Amino acid sequence: MVALNPTGFWFLRHGETDWNAQGLSQGTTDIPLNSVGLLQAERAAKTLLGLGPIATIVSSPLGRARVTAEIAGRALGLPVAIDPDLREVEFGEQEGQPMGDWYDDWIAGTYTPAGAETFAALHDRAVGAINRATARPGPVLVVAHGALMRALRLAFGHEPNVRTPNALPIWCAPPKDGGRVWEVTPAALTPDA
């Protein structure tokens, strides 16, 4: 199993899409942000301004993440680099379908939908992408997806099957004092103006 560089970074899941609101599996289907998602991205950008310096932004190429990253980049005065390996998992026949009981089995490695990427493959791809991102000048902001964060949660030593809220900056810090579990700390969102 690929290991993470011991370097802290910010993680931001993209803003809401219509499929998020409907509880549908998106995967690599490129669903755009909806009006709520655009507002969430703006709020996250304001929050990021108050969190201290961010030196680099790296994003998934999928529109919902890329647009969220571009909104943050405008607020922070930073360009957005794209890493194709930050894209969401390919869910195969489950894309566009309601999230269901199969998800637990997919994470456990006992079931993979037809045409989908395994959770183990997603894990290794996600860790590799984070390692490339954190090799850049930091602190780094990574803008990506929910299933990708589930894979990272496993790499952090946490329960993986936990939903990551849309557009909430999360500080991911390596273990202290030789521990094995990363700190995963959501930021307090800036109140709406």
C-alpha positions in Angstrom: 0.0 0.0 0.0 1.3 3.4 -1.0 2.1 5.7 2.0 1.5 9.5 2.3 4.2 12.0 2.5 4.3 13.3 6.1 3.2 16.8 5.0 0.1 18.6 6.1 -2.3 20.0 3.5 -5.8 21.5 3.1 -8.5 19.4 1.4 -11.6 20.9 -0.1 -14.4 18.8 -1.6 -16.2 20.6 -4.5 -19.4 22.5 -4.0 -22.8 20.9 -4.4 -24.2 19.6 -7.7 -27.7 18.5 -8.5 -26.7 14.9 -8.3 -25.3 15.5 -4.8 -28.6 17.0 -3.8 -30.4 14.0 -5.2 -28.1 11.4 -3.5 -26.8 10.0 -6.9 -23.4 8.5 -7.5 -21.5 10.9 -9.8 -18.1 9.3 -10.3 -16.4 10.7 -13.4 -19.7 12.0 -14.9 -18.9 15.7 -15.1 -21.9 17.2 -13.4 -21.5 21.0 -12.9 -22.0 22.9 -9.6 -25.5 24.1 -9.0 -26.4 27.5 -7.6 -26.0 26.3 -4.0 -22.6 24.8 -4.9 -21.4 28.1 -6.4 -22.4 29.9 -3.2 -20.6 27.2 -1.1 -17.5 27.6 -3.2 -17.5 31.4 -2.6 -18.0 30.9 1.1 -15.1 28.3 1.2 -12.9 30.8 -0.6 -13.7 33.5 2.0 -12.9 31.0 4.7 -9.6 30.0 3.1 -8.5 33.7 3.1 -8.6 33.6 6.9 -6.8 30.4 7.4 -3.3 31.6 6.8 -1.1 31.5 3.7 -1.8 28.9 1.0 1.0 28.7 -1.6 -0.4 26.2 -4.2 -3.7 24.9 -5.4 -4.0 21.6 -7.1 -7.4 20.3 -8.4 -9.2 17.5 -10.1 -9.8 18.1 -13.8 -13.6 17.5 -13.4 -15.6 20.7 -13.7 -17.2 20.7 -10.2 -13.8 20.5 -8.5 -12.0 22.7 -11.0 -14.6 25.6 -10.8 -14.5 25.3 -6.9 -10.7 25.6 -7.1 -10.8 28.5 -9.5 -13.1 30.4 -7.2 -10.7 29.8 -4.3 -7.8 30.7 -6.6 -9.3 34.1 -7.5 -9.8 34.9 -3.8 -6.3 33.8 -2.9 -4.6 35.2 -6.0 -3.3 31.8 -7.1 -3.3 29.8 -10.3 -4.8 26.3 -10.2 -2.7 23.3 -11.2 -4.6 20.2 -12.5 -3.7 16.6 -11.6 -5.8 14.0 -13.5 -5.3 11.5 -10.7 -7.4 13.7 -8.3 -10.5 13.0 -10.4 -13.3 11.2 -8.8 -13.5 7.4 -8.9 -15.1 5.7 -11.9 -18.3 4.1 -10.5 -19.1 2.3 -13.7 -22.7 1.1 -13.9 -23.5 2.8 -10.6 -22.9 6.4 -12.0 -26.2 8.3 -12.0 -27.8 5.7 -9.6 -28.8 6.3 -6.0 -26.1 5.6 -3.4 -26.9 2.3 -1.8 -25.7 -0.6 0.3 -23.2 -1.6 -2.3 -20.9 1.3 -1.2 -19.8 -0.5 2.0 -18.9 -3.6 0.1 -17.0 -1.5 -2.5 -14.9 0.0 0.2 -14.4 -3.4 1.8 -13.2 -4.7 -1.5 -15.8 -7.4 -1.7 -17.8 -5.8 -4.6 -16.9 -3.6 -7.5 -19.6 -2.4 -9.8 -19.2 -3.4 -13.5 -16.9 -0.9 -15.2 -15.8 0.7 -11.8 -12.4 1.3 -10.3 -11.7 -0.7 -7.1 -11.4 1.1 -3.8 -7.8 -0.2 -3.5 -6.9 1.3 -6.9 -8.6 4.6 -5.9 -6.6 4.6 -2.6 -3.2 4.2 -4.4 -4.1 6.8 -7.1 -5.3 9.3 -4.4 -2.2 8.9 -2.3 0.1 9.3 -5.3 -1.7 12.5 -6.3 -1.5 13.9 -2.8 2.2 13.1 -2.6 2.8 15.0 -5.9 0.7 17.9 -4.6 2.5 18.1 -1.2 5.9 18.0 -3.0 4.9 21.5 -4.3 5.5 24.7 -2.3 3.2 24.6 0.7 0.8 24.9 2.3 -1.1 23.2 -0.5 -4.9 23.3 -1.1 -6.2 20.1 -2.8 -9.6 20.4 -4.4 -11.2 17.1 -5.2 -14.0 14.7 -4.4 -15.9 12.7 -1.7 -14.9 9.1 -2.6 -11.3 10.3 -3.1 -11.4 11.7 0.4 -12.8 8.3 1.7 -9.6 6.7 0.2 -7.5 9.3 1.9 -9.3 8.8 5.2 -8.1 5.1 5.0 -4.6 6.3 4.4 -4.9 8.7 7.4 -5.8 5.7 9.7 -9.5 6.8 10.0 -12.7 5.0 9.2 -13.0 5.5 5.4 -16.8 5.5 4.9 -17.6 8.9 6.2 -19.2 11.5 4.0 -17.2 14.7 3.5 -19.3 17.8 3.4 -19.3 19.9 0.2 -17.0 22.9 0.2 -15.7 22.6 3.8 -11.9 23.2 4.1 -10.3 20.4 6.1 -6.8 20.5 7.5 -5.0 17.1 7.1 -2.0 16.9 9.4 0.5 14.0 9.7 0.7 12.1 13.0 2.8 13.6 15.8 5.3 11.7 18.0 5.5 8.6 15.8 1.8 8.0 15.8 -0.1 6.4 12.9 -3.3 8.4 12.7 -3.5 11.8 10.9 -5.4 14.7 12.3 -8.4 15.7 10.1 -9.7 19.0 11.3 -12.6 20.9 9.5 -12.3 24.7 9.4 -15.0 26.9 10.9 -16.7 28.4 7.9 -16.7 32.2 7.6 -20.2 33.5 8.3 -22.2 34.7 5.3 -21.7 38.4 4.6 
